[in-house]
Amino acid sequence: MGEFVFNIFLLLFSFYALARIVDLFFVETLDIISKRLRLSSDIAGATFMAVGSSAPELFVAVLALFRATEQQSIGAGTIVGSAIFNVLVIVGASGLFKRAILTWQPVIRDLLFYIVTIILVLFTFADGQITIGDALLYVGVYVVYLFSFGIWKKIFPYTMKADEEAALAEDDAQQKMRKSNWNIKNFFDKFLTLVFIDLKKFPRFFVVNFLISILFLIGLSHLLVESAVGVAHYLHIPEVIIALTILAAGTSVPDLLSSINVAKKGYGDMAVSNAVGSNIFDIGVGLGLPWLIMLLWGRESIPVETENLYSSVVLLFATVLALLFLLVSRRWEIGRYAGVILIGCYVFYLLTQAGVIEFEMCWNLGGTWCVGI
């Protein structure tokens, strides 16, 4: 029992520490890098900012590949579960806090690419093995997605509120923390301010902060995976179930809080775009890149335990179609009604993973094909 409680503590500490490092320091360095490269706000958001918001999932996916074969699905499970959380909870919570009329052009673009990535997951998970061709497809879809920004905007012109407006409205949490006094509540954050360089005073050292962030993310992600496996063993449930639920929700909480924050300020477009765009990055890069690295390292293929993952991917596909139908039927308006529906769907998903609700869907397409949930 003591070991179980300790693992729960490590799990919660890892969630908190990852969120604080990403929010206070890692995103700051990525923002500086994107500005130095003179990237447009669209491309910066889909690349460096996506790396920032998805860093916990990405590092968990990478580290999971080095574990025992039966535990390698932790990474894939975290990303698939996080994708479901983002679509249902983040988009839903944004609508609950403030009604917004979305700019349909970028939403359609992101949802179409997202549907393509989910179909790719269903296709590559079918045989339970990931090959180098599969991994290249994942990364390739994401590259095409980045190139589509300029082309799509020419075909379907649109304007959105500039990201910089929201950034100006944000309080500089890091500077406030540096000036605050030490106490029990802010002890960890104050410790971090001693480790990381103040880039307001020394902006040229952003690379140092970037490298320190990477080291922290690797260490904390390792701690997160180890504690999650310990919890799963104690409860006698598959690691992938922990990944699909607890790890997925925990690593997505920073995204949830930031999306609610921008939604309150009237940037509903940003909240939805961040949630969907982050999912495209999670699947294309978060899954594809670690697999590609391992396969180039000399592996012929990577096994994926699809028993619990496959049904979640099918459900993820259904949630995206439901979200698209909901937005079109309500003329791209997202409010409390839509928010309640989406969050209710996530509660239903959790109940299926907990075994409270079970059912099986079957299709007769030249043979019987069934998916149990």
Buried (B, 14 or more C-beta within 10 A) or exposed (E): EEEEEEBBEBBEBBBBBBBBBBBBBBBBBBBBBBEEEEBEBBBBBBBBBBBBBBBBBBBBBBBBBEBEEEBBBBBBBBBBBBBBBBBBBBBBBBBBBBBBEBBBBBBBBBBBBBBBBBEBBBEBBEEBBBBBEBBBBBBEBBEEBBEBBEEBBEEEEEEBBEBEEBEEEEEEEBEEBBEEEEEEEBEEBBEBBEEBBEBEEEEEBBEBBBEBBBEBBEBBBBBBBBBBBBBBBBEEBBBBBBBBBBBBBBBBBBBBEBBBBBBBBBBBBBBBBBBBBBBBBBBBBBBBBBBBEBBEEEBEBBBBBBEBBBBBBBBBBBBBEBBBEBBEEBEBBBBEBBBEBBBEBBEBBBEBBEEEEEEEEEEEEEEEEEBBB
